[in-house]
Amino acid sequence: MLTSDMKRLIEEQRLGFVATASPDGTPNVSPKGTFAVLDDRTIAFGEIRSPGTIRNLKANPRIEVNFVDAFVRKGYRFAGTATVVERGEPAFDTLLPHLRSSLAHRIRAIVTISVTRALPLTSPAYDDGASEPELRRAWTARFRLLQPSERFEE
C-alpha cells in the first residue's frame, strides 16, 4: 500500500494535516508534526495537545491525512482507520521510539492509522506544463521572501 516514495515523503516532511469529524459531523483539521511510518500499511503520530482530535477519533475512527512538499507542490493523501493508544497502555512504550520526537515526554497518546486508501496530490500547475524544478525554484523564491531579510535562517 505505501510505496517507497510515500514513505520518503512522510519521513521527510513529518508534518501531516489530519482530518477528523466530530460526532455531529463538524470537520476538524489539525496539523501534527510527529508522524512516522510503522510498516507498509500503517502510519502513526503522537498526540501532544489535540484533545479534540482524540475525542473525534474515539467517536469515529475514520481519518484522512495529507502530506505535501510545499516546494514541489506534490504529496499524498491517506485515508484509513485510527486506533488511539494512550500513555500507560502496553503498546504505547513499544510505539513511542518509532516517532523519534524530541517531544516524546509530552506525548499523551499515539494514534496508529491503518491505511486503506493512498492517493497522490499534485498542483494544477503541472496540468499547465510546469516542471518540478520550475515549481521548486518558484516556491523556494516565494518562501525566501517571507523570511527576515529574505534569507532562510539556519
C-alpha positions as CSV (number, residue, x, y, z in Angstrom):
1,M,0.0,0.0,0.0
2,L,2.7,2.6,1.0
3,T,5.2,3.0,-1.8
4,S,8.8,3.9,-1.1
5,D,8.0,7.5,-2.3
6,M,5.1,7.8,0.1
7,K,7.3,6.6,2.9
8,R,10.0,9.0,1.9
9,L,7.7,12.0,1.9
10,I,6.2,11.2,5.3
11,E,9.7,10.7,6.8
12,E,11.0,13.9,5.2
13,Q,8.0,16.2,5.8
14,R,6.8,14.7,9.1
15,L,4.0,17.4,9.2
16,G,0.7,15.9,8.2
17,F,-2.7,17.6,8.2
18,V,-5.1,15.3,10.0
19,A,-8.9,15.5,9.2
20,T,-11.5,14.0,11.5
21,A,-15.1,14.7,12.2
22,S,-16.9,15.3,15.5
23,P,-20.0,13.3,16.4
24,D,-22.2,16.0,15.0
25,G,-20.3,15.9,11.7
26,T,-18.3,19.1,12.2
27,P,-15.0,18.7,10.3
28,N,-11.7,19.2,12.1
29,V,-8.3,19.6,10.5
30,S,-5.2,19.7,12.7
31,P,-1.5,19.7,11.8
32,K,0.6,17.0,13.5
33,G,4.4,17.1,13.4
34,T,5.3,13.7,14.9
35,F,4.5,11.3,12.0
36,A,6.3,8.1,11.4
37,V,5.9,5.1,9.1
38,L,5.4,1.9,11.0
39,D,5.1,-0.5,8.1
40,D,3.7,-0.9,4.6
41,R,0.2,-0.2,5.7
42,T,0.5,1.8,8.9
43,I,1.5,5.3,9.9
44,A,1.3,7.0,13.3
45,F,1.5,10.3,15.1
46,G,1.9,11.4,18.7
47,E,-0.8,13.4,20.3
48,I,0.5,16.3,22.4
49,R,-2.2,18.8,22.7
50,S,-5.1,17.9,20.4
51,P,-7.9,16.6,22.7
52,G,-10.5,17.4,20.0
53,T,-8.8,15.1,17.5
54,I,-8.6,12.3,20.1
55,R,-12.3,12.8,21.1
56,N,-13.3,12.7,17.4
57,L,-11.3,9.5,16.7
58,K,-12.7,7.8,19.8
59,A,-16.3,8.5,18.5
60,N,-15.4,7.9,14.8
61,P,-12.1,6.3,13.9
62,R,-12.2,7.3,10.2
63,I,-9.3,9.6,9.4
64,E,-7.5,11.2,6.5
65,V,-4.0,12.7,6.5
66,N,-2.4,14.9,3.8
67,F,1.3,15.4,3.4
68,V,2.6,18.0,0.9
69,D,6.1,19.1,-0.1
70,A,5.4,22.8,-0.4
71,F,8.3,23.4,-2.7
72,V,7.3,21.0,-5.4
73,R,3.6,21.1,-4.8
74,K,3.2,17.3,-4.6
75,G,2.2,15.0,-1.9
76,Y,-0.2,12.2,-0.8
77,R,-3.5,11.8,0.9
78,F,-4.0,8.7,3.2
79,A,-7.4,7.5,4.4
80,G,-7.9,4.8,6.9
81,T,-8.9,3.8,10.4
82,A,-7.3,5.2,13.5
83,T,-6.5,3.4,16.8
84,V,-5.7,5.6,19.9
85,V,-3.1,4.1,22.2
86,E,-3.0,6.1,25.5
87,R,0.2,6.5,27.6
88,G,0.2,3.7,30.1
89,E,-1.3,1.1,27.7
90,P,1.2,-1.7,26.9
91,A,1.6,-0.8,23.2
92,F,2.4,2.8,24.0
93,D,6.0,2.1,25.0
94,T,6.5,-0.2,22.0
95,L,5.3,2.5,19.6
96,L,6.9,5.6,21.1
97,P,10.5,5.0,19.8
98,H,9.2,4.9,16.3
99,L,8.2,8.6,16.5
100,R,11.7,9.8,17.2
101,S,10.4,13.1,18.6
102,S,12.2,15.5,20.9
103,L,8.7,16.0,22.5
104,A,8.3,12.3,23.3
105,H,8.0,13.1,27.0
106,R,4.9,15.2,26.2
107,I,3.1,12.7,24.0
108,R,-0.1,11.7,25.7
109,A,-1.3,9.2,23.1
110,I,-0.2,7.6,19.9
111,V,-2.6,7.3,17.0
112,T,-1.9,4.5,14.6
113,I,-3.6,4.6,11.2
114,S,-4.3,1.5,9.2
115,V,-4.2,3.0,5.7
116,T,-6.9,1.8,3.3
117,R,-6.5,4.3,0.6
118,A,-3.5,6.3,-0.6
119,L,-3.7,8.8,-3.5
120,P,-1.3,11.3,-5.0
121,L,-1.8,15.1,-4.6
122,T,-0.4,17.4,-7.3
123,S,-0.7,21.1,-8.1
124,P,-2.8,22.1,-11.1
125,A,0.4,23.9,-12.2
126,Y,1.6,20.6,-13.5
127,D,-1.5,20.4,-15.7
128,D,-0.3,23.5,-17.5
129,G,3.2,22.0,-18.2
130,A,5.2,23.3,-15.2
131,S,8.1,21.1,-14.3
132,E,9.1,20.0,-10.8
133,P,12.4,22.1,-11.0
134,E,10.4,25.1,-12.1
135,L,8.0,24.9,-9.2
136,R,10.8,24.2,-6.7
137,R,12.6,27.4,-7.9
138,A,9.4,29.5,-7.8
139,W,8.3,28.3,-4.4
140,T,11.8,28.5,-2.9
141,A,11.9,32.1,-4.0
142,R,8.4,32.8,-2.6
143,F,9.3,31.3,0.8
144,R,12.6,33.2,0.8
145,L,10.7,36.5,0.5
146,L,8.7,35.5,3.6
147,Q,11.9,35.2,5.7
148,P,13.5,38.0,7.6
149,S,15.9,39.9,5.3
150,E,14.8,37.4,2.6
151,R,17.2,34.8,3.9
152,F,16.5,31.4,5.3
153,E,17.8,31.3,8.9
154,E,19.7,28.2,9.9
